[in-house]
């Protein structure tokens, strides 16, 4: 807690000496990412969290400039699988029910 207070005081001192520049609003990448995070919730609720992670990661890879579809697809498939295995096998935490998790947990 003391370290946080010291760091906050240092940040306030730095801010007084040199105020930050005005922040420019992001372009398509930023607003596209925000839209994907908004879309993530309904996908999670109505389909499955793992499907939502895969879809959002795939589209975000393409949105941020990945041109190789197979790389974006591999990232979108390997990451949710690794997350699932970590939570299920190592941490022993079950994911919320959905299309894939209902099939797996039967």
C-alpha positions, -999 to +999 in steps of 0.1 A: +000+000+000+029+023+008+045+016-026+012+025-043+010+058-024+045+067-033+040+058-069+007+079-070+026+109-055+054+105-081+028+104-108+011+136-095+045+154-094+053+143-130+019+154-142+024+189-127+059+193-143+049+181-177+012+176-185+004+149-210-004+157-246-040+157-256-052+122-265-063+117-301-092+094-306-083+061-322-092+050-356-109+019-370-086-004-350-097+011-317-134+014-324-134-020-340-119-035-309-145-018-287-172-031-310-158-066-307-158-064-269-195-054-271-202-083-294-183-107-271-210-106-244-240-118-265-218-144-281-208-157-247-244-157-233-262-172-263-235-195-278-205-204-257-176-186-241-150-206-260-167-199-293-169-162-284-132-161-276-123-178-309-145-155-330-134-123-314-097-132-315-100-142-352-117-109-362-094-089-340-063-104-357-077-094-391-087-060-378-053-052-365-035-062-397-028-099-398-030-109-435-025-146-432-058-162-425-043-195-414-023-177-387-053-158-374-073-191-375-046-209-356-044-182-329-082-182-327-083-220-322-052-226-300-058-198-275-093-209-264-082-245-263-052-236-241-074-214-218-099-243-215-072-268-207-056-245-182-088-239-163-102-274-166-072-296-161-049-274-140-071-251-120-101-274-119-126-246-127-156-253-150-166-229-177-202-217-179-225-239-199-227-234-236-227-253-269-193-268-266-191-270-228-225-288-226-211-314-251-178-317-232-192-320-197-218-347-205 
